[in-house]
């Protein structure tokens, strides 16, 4: 089994492909001063780009882990999420955390099938 790593950052590779899956590391919004919904939209746009670079797309996302700092804002995140994925909703877990650093309200990790 081969492993392909791409989109290197100083601390990780954003995408790692193994055994027909693409694993994306945690992604936060570029502008953490905006609302939960806007942060979610920004993150999902970035994820779409990472998936494309890795040779797959959002319709092939099978699982997501979402970390949020304020569950009372989850409806904003849900609206952006369903708008983005449409009928291709992956399995998902949303976990409340105390702090994501830098004002981030949400961080998203996804796994997709290679396209």
VOROPA-448454 format. One record per residue (C-alpha): residue number from 1; chain; x, y, z. Coordinates in Angstrom, 2 decimals. Example, Ala and Ser with C-alpha at 12.3 -4.5 7.8 and 13.67 -1.06 7.14 Angstrom:
REM residues 2
PT / k / c / px / py / pz
PT / 1 / A / 12.30 / -4.50 / 7.80
PT / 2 / A / 13.67 / -1.06 / 7.14
END
This chain:
REM residues 115
PT / k / c / px / py / pz
PT / 1 / A / 0.00 / 0.00 / 0.00
PT / 2 / A / 1.39 / 3.39 / -0.94
PT / 3 / A / 0.83 / 6.64 / 0.89
PT / 4 / A / 0.78 / 9.98 / -0.92
PT / 5 / A / 1.12 / 13.20 / 1.02
PT / 6 / A / 0.28 / 16.59 / -0.46
PT / 7 / A / -0.31 / 20.23 / 0.42
PT / 8 / A / 2.47 / 20.51 / 2.98
PT / 9 / A / 2.27 / 23.06 / 5.78
PT / 10 / A / 4.95 / 23.70 / 8.42
PT / 11 / A / 3.34 / 21.11 / 10.73
PT / 12 / A / 1.50 / 18.59 / 8.52
PT / 13 / A / 0.28 / 17.62 / 5.08
PT / 14 / A / -3.28 / 18.85 / 4.50
PT / 15 / A / -4.10 / 15.75 / 2.45
PT / 16 / A / -2.86 / 12.19 / 2.84
PT / 17 / A / -4.02 / 9.48 / 0.44
PT / 18 / A / -3.92 / 5.82 / 1.48
PT / 19 / A / -5.82 / 2.71 / 0.41
PT / 20 / A / -8.27 / 4.63 / -1.81
PT / 21 / A / -9.11 / 7.30 / 0.76
PT / 22 / A / -8.08 / 10.93 / 1.09
PT / 23 / A / -7.74 / 12.19 / 4.66
PT / 24 / A / -7.81 / 15.96 / 5.15
PT / 25 / A / -6.36 / 17.48 / 8.29
PT / 26 / A / -8.18 / 20.01 / 10.42
PT / 27 / A / -9.18 / 23.14 / 8.54
PT / 28 / A / -10.16 / 26.48 / 10.05
PT / 29 / A / -11.41 / 29.68 / 8.41
PT / 30 / A / -9.05 / 32.30 / 7.02
PT / 31 / A / -11.03 / 35.04 / 8.79
PT / 32 / A / -11.94 / 33.98 / 12.31
PT / 33 / A / -13.65 / 37.28 / 13.12
PT / 34 / A / -16.79 / 36.36 / 11.15
PT / 35 / A / -19.85 / 34.34 / 12.21
PT / 36 / A / -20.02 / 30.56 / 12.60
PT / 37 / A / -21.93 / 30.30 / 9.31
PT / 38 / A / -19.37 / 32.40 / 7.43
PT / 39 / A / -16.45 / 30.49 / 8.97
PT / 40 / A / -18.12 / 27.23 / 7.93
PT / 41 / A / -18.61 / 28.45 / 4.33
PT / 42 / A / -14.97 / 29.52 / 4.13
PT / 43 / A / -13.75 / 26.19 / 5.52
PT / 44 / A / -15.92 / 24.18 / 3.13
PT / 45 / A / -14.63 / 26.22 / 0.19
PT / 46 / A / -11.07 / 25.48 / 1.26
PT / 47 / A / -11.91 / 21.79 / 1.68
PT / 48 / A / -13.37 / 21.69 / -1.84
PT / 49 / A / -10.06 / 23.04 / -3.15
PT / 50 / A / -8.00 / 20.56 / -1.15
PT / 51 / A / -10.16 / 17.68 / -2.36
PT / 52 / A / -9.81 / 18.80 / -5.97
PT / 53 / A / -6.05 / 19.04 / -5.60
PT / 54 / A / -6.07 / 15.49 / -4.19
PT / 55 / A / -8.13 / 14.19 / -7.14
PT / 56 / A / -11.57 / 13.89 / -5.59
PT / 57 / A / -14.54 / 16.12 / -4.67
PT / 58 / A / -17.16 / 16.90 / -2.03
PT / 59 / A / -19.58 / 14.25 / -3.36
PT / 60 / A / -17.08 / 11.59 / -2.27
PT / 61 / A / -16.69 / 12.76 / 1.34
PT / 62 / A / -17.73 / 9.84 / 3.54
PT / 63 / A / -17.03 / 11.12 / 7.04
PT / 64 / A / -16.46 / 14.37 / 8.93
PT / 65 / A / -15.46 / 15.39 / 12.42
PT / 66 / A / -16.40 / 18.92 / 13.38
PT / 67 / A / -15.09 / 20.76 / 16.42
PT / 68 / A / -16.98 / 23.86 / 17.56
PT / 69 / A / -16.49 / 26.25 / 20.46
PT / 70 / A / -20.16 / 27.20 / 20.84
PT / 71 / A / -22.90 / 24.61 / 20.23
PT / 72 / A / -25.54 / 27.34 / 20.45
PT / 73 / A / -24.33 / 28.46 / 16.99
PT / 74 / A / -24.63 / 24.96 / 15.49
PT / 75 / A / -27.71 / 25.87 / 13.39
PT / 76 / A / -25.61 / 28.40 / 11.46
PT / 77 / A / -23.04 / 25.69 / 10.78
PT / 78 / A / -25.74 / 23.17 / 9.82
PT / 79 / A / -27.24 / 25.59 / 7.25
PT / 80 / A / -23.88 / 26.18 / 5.56
PT / 81 / A / -23.10 / 22.44 / 5.75
PT / 82 / A / -26.30 / 21.26 / 4.05
PT / 83 / A / -26.05 / 24.06 / 1.47
PT / 84 / A / -22.55 / 22.83 / 0.55
PT / 85 / A / -23.14 / 19.06 / 0.53
PT / 86 / A / -26.73 / 18.96 / -0.77
PT / 87 / A / -27.78 / 15.32 / -1.17
PT / 88 / A / -24.22 / 14.04 / -0.59
PT / 89 / A / -24.20 / 14.47 / 3.20
PT / 90 / A / -21.41 / 12.45 / 4.83
PT / 91 / A / -21.55 / 10.83 / 8.24
PT / 92 / A / -20.61 / 13.37 / 10.85
PT / 93 / A / -19.83 / 14.03 / 14.50
PT / 94 / A / -19.92 / 17.51 / 16.03
PT / 95 / A / -17.92 / 17.93 / 19.20
PT / 96 / A / -17.86 / 20.90 / 21.56
PT / 97 / A / -14.38 / 22.08 / 22.54
PT / 98 / A / -13.23 / 24.85 / 24.86
PT / 99 / A / -10.91 / 26.66 / 22.45
PT / 100 / A / -9.56 / 26.27 / 18.92
PT / 101 / A / -7.19 / 29.22 / 19.16
PT / 102 / A / -7.06 / 32.48 / 17.28
PT / 103 / A / -10.80 / 33.15 / 17.49
PT / 104 / A / -11.72 / 30.10 / 15.40
PT / 105 / A / -15.26 / 28.92 / 16.12
PT / 106 / A / -15.03 / 25.73 / 14.05
PT / 107 / A / -12.49 / 23.24 / 12.72
PT / 108 / A / -13.41 / 20.50 / 10.24
PT / 109 / A / -11.68 / 17.18 / 9.41
PT / 110 / A / -12.94 / 15.04 / 6.50
PT / 111 / A / -12.24 / 11.73 / 4.82
PT / 112 / A / -13.18 / 11.13 / 1.17
PT / 113 / A / -12.91 / 8.33 / -1.35
PT / 114 / A / -10.38 / 9.01 / -4.06
PT / 115 / A / -12.25 / 10.24 / -7.15
END
